[in-house]
Structure formats: C-alpha cells, structure tokens
Amino acid sequence: LQVIEGKLRFYLAGVGTLDAGRLTVGKWQHITATFGQDEMSLFLDGRLVGRRRAASPGSGTAQVPMVGRYEQPDEAFTVRGLIDEVRLYESALTPEEIADLVAASVAPDAAPSTP
C-alpha cells in the first residue's frame, strides 16, 4: 500500500495494481486492502472506493509485504505520514468485517488524553 499524489495504490507483485480513493491531508483515515476470489479491493473509512479483477499469483511469486512504499528507494514511492495498526489476515475480510474494524477503531487525535 502506498499513496501517490494523494491517491491510494494497492500493488501486489504478480497480481496487479489498484489505484482508488483520495486521502484527506491532516485527517486520520482507516484504509483496508483485500485480495481474494481473484479480486483486489480498497476501502477508505469502511467504504469501498475501488475494486478490480486480478488473477491469483503463480507459485514462486511471494515477496515481502511492504506498507507505505515500493521496493524502489525513490522518495516518490514513500508515504509521508503515520501508519498504525497494520494487520495481515489469511483470507480477505468481508465488507461487514471491515465496517466492524472501522467502528471499533479510535483515531489517535480522538483518543482521551491522560492527566
């Protein structure tokens, strides 16, 4: 996952790329990317912002997952911001499961302060 010119990019080696959704600068946002049933999907704050058909990768295409950047060290491919609570699941979450995660999350700026 990465952000290019304010737009989300979900890239899976050997599968494909999905560009969708726009981030709001200065606002905490919940991003979910799923891949399953030969489909890539992107959710922003629990709302589906894009999806596309994508073939399952062949054997031997596994790579180390990267969040916030590509494998190239170019600054253009690096997220400038905070990334929190990255989770990987063995299967794609349903829209209902994603909505539950969003509802249960608390943005850092909305968390109660401690005295």
GIKA-V754508 format. One record per residue. N is the residue number from 0. PSI is psi in radians with two decimals (999 if undefined). Layout:
n = [N | N]
psi = [PSI | PSI]
//
This chain:
n = [0 | 1 | 2 | 3 | 4 | 5 | 6 | 7 | 8 | 9 | 10 | 11 | 12 | 13 | 14 | 15 | 16 | 17 | 18 | 19 | 20 | 21 | 22 | 23 | 24 | 25 | 26 | 27 | 28 | 29 | 30 | 31 | 32 | 33 | 34 | 35 | 36 | 37 | 38 | 39 | 40 | 41 | 42 | 43 | 44 | 45 | 46 | 47 | 48 | 49 | 50 | 51 | 52 | 53 | 54 | 55 | 56 | 57 | 58 | 59 | 60 | 61 | 62 | 63 | 64 | 65 | 66 | 67 | 68 | 69 | 70 | 71 | 72 | 73 | 74 | 75 | 76 | 77 | 78 | 79 | 80 | 81 | 82 | 83 | 84 | 85 | 86 | 87 | 88 | 89 | 90 | 91 | 92 | 93 | 94 | 95 | 96 | 97 | 98 | 99 | 100 | 101 | 102 | 103 | 104 | 105 | 106 | 107 | 108 | 109 | 110 | 111 | 112 | 113 | 114]
psi = [2.46 | 3.04 | 2.21 | 2.03 | 0.75 | -0.07 | 2.46 | 2.46 | 2.22 | 1.96 | 2.27 | 2.08 | 2.31 | 0.00 | -1.04 | -3.05 | 2.42 | 2.05 | 2.17 | 2.72 | 2.59 | 2.33 | 2.66 | 2.09 | 2.36 | 0.09 | 2.36 | 2.28 | 2.57 | 2.09 | 2.31 | 2.28 | 2.32 | 2.64 | 2.13 | 2.73 | 0.65 | 0.68 | 2.35 | 2.39 | 2.58 | 2.31 | 2.44 | 2.05 | 0.70 | -0.07 | 2.27 | 2.14 | -0.21 | 2.64 | 2.74 | 2.65 | 2.52 | 2.33 | 2.58 | 2.48 | 2.62 | 3.02 | 2.59 | 0.17 | 0.07 | 2.37 | 2.85 | 2.20 | 2.44 | 2.33 | 2.20 | 0.04 | 2.85 | 3.12 | -0.34 | 2.47 | 0.07 | 2.30 | -0.51 | -0.37 | 0.36 | 2.31 | 2.33 | 1.69 | -3.01 | 2.40 | 2.27 | 2.57 | 0.99 | 2.29 | 2.47 | 2.33 | 2.74 | -0.34 | 2.80 | 2.36 | 2.63 | 2.82 | -0.61 | -0.72 | -0.67 | -0.77 | -0.68 | -0.72 | -0.75 | -0.79 | -0.57 | -0.24 | 2.64 | 2.15 | 2.48 | -0.64 | -0.20 | -0.13 | 2.50 | 2.46 | 2.66 | 2.44 | 999]
//
